[in-house]
Amino acid sequence: IQLLEHFFPPRPPTWGIDARAVIDPEVTLGTGINVGPYAVIGRGVRLGDNVTVYPGTYIGEACEIGADCILYANVSLYPQVYLGRGVIVHSGAVIGADGFGFYPLPDGSYYKIPQVGRVIIGDAVEIGANTCIDRATVGDTLIKTGVKLDNLVQIGHNSVVGQHSVLAGQVGLSGSVHVGSGV
């Protein structure tokens, strides 16, 4: 590990804020921010210090991104997603989409249940490529500190993943699943 880190040190981008990014005037920006071209950052978003947002990423209204976070290309954060410090989100991840909530009607059709909760991600979490974490129906979907999620993981609405747990590729949790710490 030390040899890899020595010969291949991280080289974060130093774009500053690209002129092609779309940033709402009501966004709060920390220091040392890098925002790539074609990123879209919605109203009321708060970015902590040293946050890097790669090209094509969407950050919805009222999201909060802690210091030292990295959001790689084409990440989508729906409104009211909260990322702690040092969170890494890989390309194609979708955080805060609606949970799978439908009520069956007598005629055999389904009525969509509003999904109005949030997603809260703790510190030092890493989220793999094309992973999806659904917002809660009400309340919160919680990914606690130190969790590592591989590529193609699905976390359903209102689920809780305990501290320092690791979920390998293609693991899926349905709604309201609770995973303990260190799993």
Residue, then its C-alpha position, 0 to 999 in steps of 0.5 A: i500500500q505504501l509503495l502504491e501511494h508513493f509511486f501513484p500519489p493522488r492528483p486532484p484536479t485544480w480547475g477551480i470553478d469551471a465557467r461551464a458549470v451551472i451554480d445557483p446564486e444561493v449556493t454556499l461554497g467553502t474554500g478550495i472548491n473544484v467544480g468541473p464543466y457541466a456540473v449543476i448545483g441547485r439552490g440552497v446547496r452547501l459545499g464544505d472546504n476542498v470539495t471536488v465535483y467532477p463534470g456532469t454531476y448534478i447536486g439537487e436543492a438543499c444538499e449539504i456536502g461536507a469538507d474533502c468530499i469527491l463526487y466523480a463524473n455523472v453522480s446524481l444527488y437528489p434534493q436533501v442529501y447530506l454527505g459527511r466529511g471525506v465521502i467519495v462517490h464514484s461515477g454514475a451513483v444515484i443518491g436520494a431517488d424515490g424509494f419503491g413505494f406503491y399502493p395497490l388499488p382495487d382496479g389492479s393499478y398502483y398509486k405512487i406513495p410520495q417519498v419525502g424523506r432524506v438520505i444521510i451519509g456519514d463521514a469517510v464513506e465510499i460509494g461505488a460506481n452505479t450504486c443507488i441509495d433511495r430516499a426514505t418514504v418519511g424519516d431518513t435512509l442512513i449510511k453511517t460512518g466508514v461504510k464502504l459500498d462496492n459498485l452496483v449496490q442497491i440500498g432501499h428506502n428507510s434502510v440503515v447501514g451501520q458503521h464500518s460495514v462493507l457491502a460487495g458488488q450487486v448486494g441489494l437491500s430492500g426498504s427498511v433493512h437494518v445492517g449492524s456495525g462492522v458487517 
